[in-house]
Amino acid sequence: MPQVLAVYNWPPETERYRRVARFVDYLFKRFDQFKQPPFHPKWNEINLGSSLPGWTRFRAAEELVAASHSPDADNVKQQFDTWVKNSGHQFSDQESRNLLEQFRSWMKQGKSPGDR
């Protein structure tokens, strides 16, 4: 049975909007953790990028979905995966997520992790 998590569309300049946006950011950035044990396998069936006809996605969530599906995001992830593979190191999921965020920052500056 399909389900949806709905929130009130607060005006962006309000504290309530900021709280919901903070929750959305927290959920999206840590969503992969829900797909791992000990969480229920049903979490693997959730697609944060899916849409519901006639509904508008919360703006903060829409921005995160758009950023994660941009061609640049896929390219950066591919480059990151190549860098990790070539590094010869084993990283935990959390370390990998942290490094990916750092890698994205370096890429935005036109650098790579080896640059200082």
GUMI-805823 format. One record per residue: residue in one letter; x, y, z of N, C-alpha, C, O in turn. Coordinates in steps of 0.2 Angstrom, whole numbers. Example, Ala and Ser with C-alpha at 12.3 -4.5 7.8 and 13.67 -1.06 7.14 Angstrom:
2
+------+--------+---------+-------+---------+----------+-------+--------+---------+-------+--------+---------+-------+
! type ! n_east ! n_north !  n_up ! ca_east ! ca_north ! ca_up ! c_east ! c_north !  c_up ! o_east ! o_north !  o_up !
+------+--------+---------+-------+---------+----------+-------+--------+---------+-------+--------+---------+-------+
!    A !     66 !     -28 !    39 !      62 !      -22 !    39 !     66 !     -16 !    39 !     71 !     -17 !    42 !
!    S !     64 !     -11 !    35 !      68 !       -5 !    36 !     64 !       0 !    39 !     67 !       6 !    40 !
+------+--------+---------+-------+---------+----------+-------+--------+---------+-------+--------+---------+-------+
***
This chain:
116
+------+--------+---------+-------+---------+----------+-------+--------+---------+-------+--------+---------+-------+
! type ! n_east ! n_north !  n_up ! ca_east ! ca_north ! ca_up ! c_east ! c_north !  c_up ! o_east ! o_north !  o_up !
+------+--------+---------+-------+---------+----------+-------+--------+---------+-------+--------+---------+-------+
!    M !      4 !      -6 !     0 !       0 !        0 !     0 !      4 !       6 !     0 !      9 !       7 !     4 !
!    P !      4 !      11 !    -5 !       8 !       17 !    -5 !      6 !      21 !     1 !      1 !      22 !     3 !
!    Q !     11 !      25 !     3 !      11 !       30 !     8 !     15 !      36 !     7 !     19 !      36 !     3 !
!    V !     13 !      41 !    10 !      16 !       48 !     9 !     17 !      51 !    16 !     13 !      51 !    20 !
!    L !     23 !      55 !    16 !      24 !       59 !    22 !     23 !      66 !    20 !     26 !      69 !    15 !
!    A !     17 !      69 !    23 !      15 !       76 !    21 !     16 !      81 !    26 !     16 !      79 !    32 !
!    V !     18 !      87 !    24 !      19 !       92 !    29 !     15 !      98 !    27 !     14 !      99 !    21 !
!    Y !     14 !     103 !    31 !      11 !      109 !    29 !     16 !     113 !    26 !     22 !     113 !    27 !
!    N !     14 !     117 !    21 !      18 !      121 !    17 !     19 !     128 !    20 !     16 !     133 !    18 !
!    W !     23 !     128 !    25 !      24 !      135 !    29 !     28 !     140 !    24 !     32 !     138 !    20 !
!    P !     27 !     146 !    25 !      31 !      151 !    22 !     38 !     151 !    23 !     40 !     149 !    29 !
!    P !     42 !     151 !    18 !      50 !      150 !    19 !     53 !     154 !    25 !     58 !     152 !    28 !
!    E !     50 !     160 !    26 !      53 !      165 !    31 !     51 !     163 !    38 !     53 !     167 !    43 !
!    T !     48 !     158 !    39 !      45 !      156 !    46 !     50 !     151 !    50 !     53 !     147 !    46 !
!    E !     49 !     151 !    56 !      53 !      146 !    60 !     51 !     139 !    59 !     55 !     134 !    58 !
!    R !     44 !     138 !    58 !      42 !      131 !    57 !     44 !     129 !    50 !     45 !     123 !    49 !
!    Y !     45 !     133 !    45 !      48 !      131 !    39 !     55 !     128 !    40 !     57 !     123 !    37 !
!    R !     59 !     132 !    43 !      66 !      131 !    44 !     66 !     124 !    48 !     71 !     120 !    47 !
!    R !     62 !     123 !    53 !      62 !      116 !    57 !     60 !     110 !    52 !     64 !     105 !    52 !
!    V !     55 !     111 !    48 !      53 !      106 !    43 !     59 !     105 !    38 !     61 !      99 !    37 !
!    A !     62 !     110 !    36 !      68 !      110 !    31 !     74 !     106 !    34 !     77 !     102 !    31 !
!    R !     75 !     108 !    41 !      80 !      104 !    44 !     79 !      97 !    45 !     84 !      93 !    44 !
!    F !     73 !      95 !    46 !      71 !       88 !    47 !     72 !      85 !    40 !     75 !      79 !    40 !
!    V !     70 !      88 !    35 !      70 !       85 !    28 !     78 !      84 !    26 !     79 !      79 !    24 !
!    D !     82 !      89 !    28 !      89 !       88 !    26 !     92 !      83 !    30 !     96 !      79 !    27 !
!    Y !     90 !      82 !    36 !      93 !       77 !    41 !     90 !      70 !    38 !     95 !      65 !    38 !
!    L !     84 !      69 !    36 !      81 !       63 !    34 !     85 !      61 !    27 !     87 !      55 !    26 !
!    F !     85 !      66 !    22 !      88 !       64 !    16 !     96 !      62 !    16 !     98 !      58 !    13 !
!    K !     99 !      66 !    21 !     107 !       64 !    21 !    108 !      58 !    25 !    113 !      55 !    24 !
!    R !    103 !      55 !    29 !     104 !       49 !    32 !    100 !      44 !    30 !    100 !      38 !    33 !
!    F !     97 !      45 !    24 !      92 !       40 !    22 !     95 !      33 !    21 !     92 !      28 !    22 !
!    D !    101 !      33 !    18 !     104 !       26 !    17 !    105 !      22 !    23 !    105 !      16 !    23 !
!    Q !    105 !      25 !    29 !     106 !       21 !    35 !    100 !      17 !    36 !    100 !      12 !    39 !
!    F !     94 !      20 !    34 !      88 !       16 !    35 !     87 !      10 !    31 !     83 !       5 !    32 !
!    K !     91 !       9 !    26 !      91 !        4 !    21 !     96 !      -2 !    24 !     96 !      -7 !    21 !
!    Q !     99 !      -1 !    29 !     104 !       -6 !    32 !    101 !      -9 !    38 !     96 !      -6 !    42 !
!    P !    103 !     -15 !    40 !     100 !      -18 !    46 !    103 !     -14 !    52 !    108 !     -11 !    52 !
!    P !     99 !     -13 !    57 !      93 !      -17 !    59 !     86 !     -15 !    57 !     81 !     -17 !    59 !
!    F !     86 !     -10 !    52 !      80 !       -7 !    50 !     76 !     -12 !    45 !     79 !     -16 !    42 !
!    H !     70 !     -11 !    45 !      66 !      -15 !    41 !     67 !     -15 !    34 !     69 !     -10 !    31 !
!    P !     67 !     -21 !    30 !      69 !      -21 !    23 !     64 !     -17 !    19 !     66 !     -15 !    13 !
!    K !     58 !     -15 !    21 !      54 !      -11 !    17 !     57 !      -4 !    16 !     54 !       0 !    11 !
!    W !     61 !      -2 !    20 !      65 !        5 !    19 !     68 !       5 !    12 !     69 !      10 !     9 !
!    N !     70 !      -1 !     9 !      73 !       -1 !     3 !     68 !       0 !    -3 !     71 !       1 !    -9 !
!    E !     62 !       0 !    -2 !      57 !        1 !    -7 !     55 !       8 !    -8 !     52 !      10 !   -12 !
!    I !     58 !      13 !    -3 !      56 !       20 !    -4 !     60 !      23 !    -9 !     66 !      22 !    -9 !
!    N !     57 !      27 !   -13 !      60 !       32 !   -18 !     59 !      39 !   -16 !     53 !      41 !   -17 !
!    L !     64 !      42 !   -13 !      63 !       49 !   -11 !     61 !      54 !   -17 !     59 !      59 !   -16 !
!    G !     63 !      52 !   -23 !      62 !       56 !   -29 !     56 !      55 !   -32 !     54 !      58 !   -37 !
!    S !     52 !      50 !   -30 !      45 !       49 !   -33 !     40 !      55 !   -32 !     41 !      58 !   -27 !
!    S !     36 !      56 !   -36 !      31 !       61 !   -36 !     24 !      58 !   -35 !     22 !      53 !   -37 !
!    L !     19 !      63 !   -33 !      12 !       61 !   -32 !      8 !      66 !   -36 !      8 !      72 !   -34 !
!    P !      5 !      63 !   -41 !       1 !       68 !   -45 !     -4 !      72 !   -41 !     -8 !      70 !   -37 !
!    G !     -4 !      79 !   -43 !      -8 !       84 !   -39 !     -5 !      87 !   -33 !     -8 !      91 !   -30 !
!    W !      1 !      84 !   -31 !       4 !       86 !   -25 !     10 !      90 !   -26 !     13 !      89 !   -32 !
!    T !     12 !      95 !   -22 !      18 !       99 !   -23 !     23 !      97 !   -18 !     21 !      96 !   -12 !
!    R !     29 !      95 !   -20 !      34 !       93 !   -15 !     36 !      99 !   -11 !     37 !     105 !   -13 !
!    F !     38 !      98 !    -4 !      40 !      103 !     0 !     47 !     106 !    -3 !     51 !     102 !    -5 !
!    R !     47 !     113 !    -3 !      53 !      116 !    -7 !     60 !     113 !    -5 !     64 !     112 !   -10 !
!    A !     61 !     113 !     1 !      68 !      110 !     3 !     69 !     103 !     1 !     75 !     102 !    -1 !
!    A !     64 !      99 !     1 !      64 !       92 !    -2 !     66 !      92 !    -9 !     70 !      88 !   -12 !
!    E !     62 !      97 !   -13 !      63 !       97 !   -20 !     70 !      99 !   -22 !     73 !      96 !   -27 !
!    E !     73 !     104 !   -18 !      80 !      106 !   -19 !     84 !     100 !   -18 !     89 !      99 !   -22 !
!    L !     83 !      96 !   -13 !      88 !       90 !   -12 !     87 !      85 !   -17 !     92 !      82 !   -19 !
!    V !     81 !      84 !   -19 !      80 !       79 !   -25 !     83 !      81 !   -31 !     86 !      77 !   -35 !
!    A !     82 !      88 !   -33 !      85 !       90 !   -39 !     93 !      90 !   -39 !     96 !      88 !   -44 !
!    A !     96 !      91 !   -33 !     103 !       91 !   -33 !    105 !      84 !   -33 !    111 !      83 !   -36 !
!    S !    102 !      79 !   -30 !     104 !       72 !   -31 !    103 !      69 !   -37 !    107 !      64 !   -39 !
!    H !     99 !      72 !   -42 !      98 !       69 !   -48 !    101 !      73 !   -54 !    100 !      72 !   -60 !
!    S !    105 !      78 !   -52 !     108 !       82 !   -57 !    114 !      78 !   -61 !    117 !      74 !   -57 !
!    P !    115 !      80 !   -67 !     121 !       76 !   -70 !    127 !      77 !   -67 !    131 !      73 !   -66 !
!    D !    128 !      83 !   -64 !     134 !       85 !   -60 !    135 !      80 !   -54 !    140 !      78 !   -53 !
!    A !    129 !      79 !   -51 !     129 !       75 !   -45 !    131 !      68 !   -47 !    135 !      65 !   -43 !
!    D !    129 !      65 !   -52 !     131 !       59 !   -54 !    138 !      58 !   -56 !    142 !      54 !   -55 !
!    N !    140 !      64 !   -60 !     147 !       64 !   -62 !    152 !      64 !   -56 !    157 !      61 !   -55 !
!    V !    150 !      68 !   -51 !     154 !       69 !   -45 !    155 !      62 !   -41 !    160 !      60 !   -39 !
!    K !    149 !      59 !   -40 !     149 !       53 !   -37 !    153 !      48 !   -41 !    156 !      44 !   -37 !
!    Q !    153 !      48 !   -47 !     157 !       43 !   -51 !    164 !      44 !   -50 !    168 !      40 !   -49 !
!    Q !    166 !      51 !   -50 !     173 !       52 !   -49 !    175 !      51 !   -42 !    181 !      48 !   -41 !
!    F !    171 !      52 !   -37 !     172 !       50 !   -30 !    173 !      42 !   -29 !    178 !      40 !   -26 !
!    D !    169 !      38 !   -32 !     170 !       31 !   -32 !    176 !      29 !   -35 !    179 !      24 !   -32 !
!    T !    178 !      32 !   -40 !     185 !       30 !   -44 !    190 !      32 !   -39 !    195 !      28 !   -38 !
!    W !    190 !      38 !   -36 !     195 !       40 !   -31 !    196 !      35 !   -25 !    201 !      33 !   -23 !
!    V !    190 !      33 !   -22 !     190 !       29 !   -17 !    193 !      22 !   -19 !    197 !      19 !   -15 !
!    K !    191 !      19 !   -25 !     194 !       13 !   -27 !    201 !      13 !   -28 !    205 !       9 !   -26 !
!    N !    204 !      19 !   -31 !     211 !       19 !   -32 !    215 !      21 !   -26 !    221 !      20 !   -26 !
!    S !    211 !      23 !   -20 !     215 !       25 !   -14 !    218 !      19 !   -10 !    223 !      19 !    -7 !
!    G !    214 !      13 !   -11 !     216 !        7 !    -8 !    214 !       7 !    -1 !    216 !       2 !     3 !
!    H !    210 !      11 !     1 !     208 !       11 !     8 !    201 !       9 !     9 !    197 !       9 !     4 !
!    Q !    199 !       6 !    15 !     192 !        4 !    16 !    189 !       9 !    21 !    192 !      10 !    26 !
!    F !    183 !      11 !    19 !     180 !       16 !    23 !    173 !      14 !    25 !    170 !      10 !    22 !
!    S !    171 !      16 !    31 !     165 !       14 !    34 !    159 !      18 !    30 !    161 !      23 !    26 !
!    D !    153 !      16 !    30 !     148 !       20 !    27 !    148 !      28 !    29 !    148 !      32 !    25 !
!    Q !    149 !      29 !    35 !     149 !       36 !    38 !    155 !      39 !    35 !    155 !      45 !    33 !
!    E !    161 !      36 !    35 !     167 !       39 !    33 !    166 !      41 !    25 !    168 !      46 !    23 !
!    S !    163 !      36 !    22 !     162 !       37 !    15 !    157 !      43 !    13 !    159 !      47 !     9 !
!    R !    152 !      44 !    17 !     148 !       49 !    16 !    151 !      56 !    18 !    150 !      61 !    14 !
!    N !    155 !      56 !    23 !     159 !       62 !    25 !    164 !      64 !    19 !    164 !      70 !    18 !
!    L !    167 !      59 !    17 !     172 !       60 !    12 !    169 !      63 !     5 !    171 !      67 !     2 !
!    L !    163 !      60 !     4 !     159 !       62 !    -2 !    157 !      69 !    -2 !    158 !      73 !    -7 !
!    E !    155 !      71 !     4 !     153 !       79 !     5 !    160 !      83 !     4 !    159 !      88 !     1 !
!    Q !    165 !      81 !     7 !     172 !       84 !     6 !    174 !      85 !    -1 !    176 !      90 !    -4 !
!    F !    173 !      79 !    -4 !     175 !       78 !   -12 !    170 !      83 !   -16 !    173 !      86 !   -20 !
!    R !    164 !      83 !   -14 !     159 !       88 !   -18 !    162 !      95 !   -17 !    162 !      99 !   -22 !
!    S !    164 !      97 !   -11 !     166 !      104 !    -9 !    173 !     105 !   -14 !    173 !     111 !   -17 !
!    W !    177 !     100 !   -14 !     183 !      101 !   -18 !    182 !     102 !   -25 !    185 !     106 !   -28 !
!    M !    177 !      98 !   -27 !     175 !       98 !   -35 !    172 !     105 !   -36 !    173 !     108 !   -42 !
!    K !    168 !     108 !   -32 !     165 !      115 !   -33 !    171 !     120 !   -34 !    170 !     125 !   -37 !
!    Q !    176 !     119 !   -30 !     182 !      124 !   -30 !    187 !     122 !   -36 !    192 !     125 !   -37 !
!    G !    185 !     117 !   -40 !     189 !      115 !   -45 !    196 !     111 !   -43 !    201 !     111 !   -47 !
!    K !    195 !     108 !   -37 !     201 !      104 !   -35 !    199 !      97 !   -34 !    193 !      95 !   -35 !
!    S !    204 !      93 !   -32 !     203 !       86 !   -31 !    206 !      85 !   -24 !    209 !      89 !   -21 !
!    P !    204 !      79 !   -21 !     206 !       78 !   -14 !    214 !      78 !   -13 !    216 !      80 !    -7 !
!    G !    218 !      77 !   -18 !     225 !       77 !   -17 !    228 !      84 !   -17 !    234 !      85 !   -15 !
!    D !    224 !      89 !   -19 !     226 !       96 !   -20 !    226 !      99 !   -13 !    222 !      97 !    -9 !
!    R !    231 !     103 !   -11 !     231 !      107 !    -5 !    231 !     114 !    -6 !    231 !     118 !    -1 !
+------+--------+---------+-------+---------+----------+-------+--------+---------+-------+--------+---------+-------+
***
